[in-house]
Amino acid sequence: MLELTFIIFTCLLIMGLNIIATRTILGTHLITIKRKRNLLILIWLVPVFGFILSIIIFNGDMKKKKENSDKELITALNSFTEKMNTANKEIKQKRKNEGN
C-alpha cells in the first residue's frame, strides 16, 4: 500500500511540475513559438527530466535576453548622455555669445 501511495504521489508531483513548466513557457513573450513548442515537447515526452531541462534551458534563454537588453540600454543611455552634453555645450555657447 505504501508503494502504491508513493507511486501516485510521484506521478502527481511530476504532473504538477510539468503543468508549472508549461504555464511558465507559454506565459513568456520573450522566446519564439518554435522554441516554446520544442520545450513543451521536451516537458511532456520526458516527464521526469523534461521539467528540469526545460527550466534550465528557459533560464539560459532569459539570461541571454537580459544581457542583450542591458547592453542595448547602456548603448541608448550613452547616446542620450552624449546628446545631452552636446546640447548643454550649445546652450552655454549661446549664453556666452549673448553676454558678449
Rosetta silent file (secondary structure, phi, psi, omega in degrees, C-alpha in Angstrom):
SEQUENCE: MLELTFIIFTCLLIMGLNIIATRTILGTHLITIKRKRNLLILIWLVPVFGFILSIIIFNGDMKKKKENSDKELITALNSFTEKMNTANKEIKQKRKNEGN
SCORE:     score description
SCORE:     0.000 S_00000001
   1 L     0.000  -41.509  179.461    0.000    0.000    0.000 S_00000001
   2 H   -62.939  -38.403  179.544    2.837    2.370    0.863 S_00000001
   3 H   -65.665  -41.272  178.738    4.487    1.703   -2.505 S_00000001
   4 H   -64.301  -40.751  178.178    1.276    2.498   -4.372 S_00000001
   5 H   -63.167  -42.097  178.730    0.883    5.727   -2.410 S_00000001
   6 H   -63.973  -42.116  179.273    4.478    6.680   -3.225 S_00000001
   7 H   -64.139  -44.692  179.214    3.949    5.962   -6.935 S_00000001
   8 H   -63.789  -44.420  178.589    0.748    8.027   -7.016 S_00000001
   9 H   -60.176  -44.212  179.991    2.413   10.879   -5.138 S_00000001
  10 H   -62.845  -43.398  178.735    5.383   10.824   -7.525 S_00000001
  11 H   -62.820  -43.536  178.630    3.108   10.846  -10.579 S_00000001
  12 H   -65.531  -38.849  177.566    1.090   13.760   -9.195 S_00000001
  13 H   -63.004  -45.832  179.297    4.260   15.650   -8.335 S_00000001
  14 H   -63.633  -42.811  177.835    5.656   15.162  -11.850 S_00000001
  15 H   -61.559  -43.742  179.015    2.347   16.217  -13.408 S_00000001
  16 H   -61.830  -44.522  178.043    2.259   19.320  -11.216 S_00000001
  17 H   -63.867  -39.963  178.438    5.819   20.257  -12.124 S_00000001
  18 H   -65.585  -37.811  177.892    5.092   19.712  -15.818 S_00000001
  19 H   -66.442  -42.047  177.309    1.997   21.914  -15.596 S_00000001
  20 H   -61.434  -45.508  179.567    4.021   24.649  -13.868 S_00000001
  21 H   -63.307  -40.839  178.887    6.715   24.419  -16.528 S_00000001
  22 H   -62.130  -45.695  179.307    4.093   24.506  -19.296 S_00000001
  23 H   -63.896  -37.810  179.041    2.455   27.633  -17.845 S_00000001
  24 H   -64.858  -46.188 -178.905    5.858   29.283  -17.454 S_00000001
  25 H   -65.347  -45.810 -177.871    6.863   28.545  -21.052 S_00000001
  26 H   -69.936  -25.694 -176.205    3.506   29.593  -22.507 S_00000001
  27 H   -80.327  -13.725 -178.182    3.372   32.745  -20.395 S_00000001
  28 L   -89.067  146.796  177.266    6.562   34.294  -21.708 S_00000001
  29 L  -109.862    7.728 -173.702    6.672   36.543  -24.752 S_00000001
  30 L   -94.423   -9.856  178.232   10.454   36.573  -24.976 S_00000001
  31 L  -118.716  157.081 -174.836   11.006   33.284  -26.810 S_00000001
  32 L   -72.601  162.138  179.072    9.817   32.197  -30.236 S_00000001
  33 H   -63.081  -39.202  179.254    6.847   29.935  -30.856 S_00000001
  34 H   -62.788  -42.027  178.675    9.153   27.260  -32.280 S_00000001
  35 H   -64.882  -41.264  176.765   11.298   27.364  -29.115 S_00000001
  36 H   -59.694  -46.906 -179.375    8.155   27.131  -26.960 S_00000001
  37 H   -58.742  -44.842 -179.306    6.938   24.125  -28.946 S_00000001
  38 H   -63.588  -40.399  178.732   10.276   22.343  -28.560 S_00000001
  39 H   -67.351  -38.537  178.575   10.362   22.959  -24.810 S_00000001
  40 H   -66.336  -38.826  176.474    6.774   21.722  -24.395 S_00000001
  41 H   -62.162  -43.574  179.124    7.578   18.556  -26.334 S_00000001
  42 H   -61.752  -42.973 -178.611   10.588   18.022  -24.073 S_00000001
  43 H   -60.479  -46.321 -171.313    8.495   18.575  -20.946 S_00000001
  44 H   -91.004  -19.744  176.852    5.781   16.084  -21.849 S_00000001
  45 H   -85.981  -27.572  177.686    7.789   13.404  -23.662 S_00000001
  46 L  -122.439   76.158 -168.464   10.388   13.119  -20.937 S_00000001
  47 H   -56.845  -41.786 -174.272    8.219   13.769  -17.860 S_00000001
  48 H   -73.261  -46.450 -176.419   10.764   13.319  -15.077 S_00000001
  49 H   -96.447  -15.464 -178.519   13.656   15.233  -16.606 S_00000001
  50 H   -59.239  -42.279  178.732   11.687   17.367  -19.044 S_00000001
  51 H   -60.235  -49.552 -177.320   10.668   19.815  -16.347 S_00000001
  52 H   -64.149  -48.177 -179.152   14.208   20.253  -15.093 S_00000001
  53 H   -63.328  -42.630 -178.113   15.758   20.514  -18.559 S_00000001
  54 H   -66.017  -38.532  178.339   13.160   22.933  -19.864 S_00000001
  55 H   -67.636  -38.701  176.805   13.565   25.249  -16.868 S_00000001
  56 H   -62.668  -46.472  179.503   17.374   25.159  -17.265 S_00000001
  57 H   -64.037  -44.455  179.934   17.070   25.975  -20.972 S_00000001
  58 H   -60.351  -45.262  179.165   14.447   28.649  -20.290 S_00000001
  59 H   -63.575  -38.038  176.744   16.622   30.303  -17.628 S_00000001
  60 H   -62.362  -42.612  177.458   19.587   30.288  -20.013 S_00000001
  61 H   -62.428  -42.328 -178.028   17.469   31.999  -22.668 S_00000001
  62 H   -66.937  -36.291  177.454   16.256   34.592  -20.186 S_00000001
  63 H   -64.313  -41.723  178.298   19.822   35.368  -19.047 S_00000001
  64 H   -63.554  -43.785  178.812   20.863   35.930  -22.673 S_00000001
  65 H   -61.315  -41.757 -179.427   17.831   38.173  -23.268 S_00000001
  66 H   -64.523  -44.526  179.553   18.632   40.152  -20.109 S_00000001
  67 H   -61.418  -43.365  179.277   22.282   40.608  -21.103 S_00000001
  68 H   -64.383  -42.694 -179.925   21.260   41.779  -24.574 S_00000001
  69 H   -68.256  -34.430  176.583   18.667   44.187  -23.223 S_00000001
  70 H   -63.885  -42.750  178.646   21.200   45.510  -20.686 S_00000001
  71 H   -63.467  -42.199  178.528   23.704   46.144  -23.494 S_00000001
  72 H   -63.767  -40.325  179.338   21.041   47.904  -25.563 S_00000001
  73 H   -64.741  -43.830  179.345   20.045   50.028  -22.579 S_00000001
  74 H   -62.296  -42.851  178.474   23.652   51.007  -21.867 S_00000001
  75 H   -62.023  -44.866  179.640   24.167   51.950  -25.515 S_00000001
  76 H   -63.981  -41.755  179.658   20.985   54.034  -25.538 S_00000001
  77 H   -65.995  -39.277  177.151   21.919   55.764  -22.276 S_00000001
  78 H   -63.185  -42.890  178.126   25.410   56.569  -23.570 S_00000001
  79 H   -62.246  -44.007  179.011   23.925   58.025  -26.735 S_00000001
  80 H   -62.292  -42.538  179.458   21.446   60.067  -24.707 S_00000001
  81 H   -62.297  -42.686  178.026   24.222   61.344  -22.433 S_00000001
  82 H   -61.782  -43.402  178.985   26.289   62.437  -25.437 S_00000001
  83 H   -63.799  -40.640  179.123   23.308   64.293  -26.900 S_00000001
  84 H   -66.210  -40.335  178.243   22.600   65.998  -23.572 S_00000001
  85 H   -64.203  -42.181  177.799   26.248   67.039  -23.226 S_00000001
  86 H   -62.576  -45.384  179.082   26.236   68.436  -26.764 S_00000001
  87 H   -63.081  -39.662  178.947   23.006   70.349  -26.095 S_00000001
  88 H   -63.751  -42.732  178.110   24.418   71.654  -22.819 S_00000001
  89 H   -63.632  -40.644  179.178   27.570   72.890  -24.577 S_00000001
  90 H   -64.429  -40.925  178.867   25.466   74.595  -27.248 S_00000001
  91 H   -64.331  -44.967  178.657   23.346   76.329  -24.604 S_00000001
  92 H   -61.909  -40.840  178.831   26.445   77.502  -22.737 S_00000001
  93 H   -63.907  -43.109  178.698   27.948   78.769  -26.002 S_00000001
  94 H   -62.999  -42.268  178.939   24.765   80.675  -26.889 S_00000001
  95 H   -64.301  -39.434  179.818   24.637   82.243  -23.415 S_00000001
  96 H   -65.395  -43.608  179.575   28.290   83.197  -23.697 S_00000001
  97 H   -66.398  -35.976  178.696   27.711   84.770  -27.144 S_00000001
  98 H   -69.651  -30.672 -179.696   24.649   86.641  -25.884 S_00000001
  99 H   -72.586  -25.781 -178.173   26.670   88.002  -22.963 S_00000001
 100 L   -84.781    0.000    0.000   29.304   89.480  -25.276 S_00000001
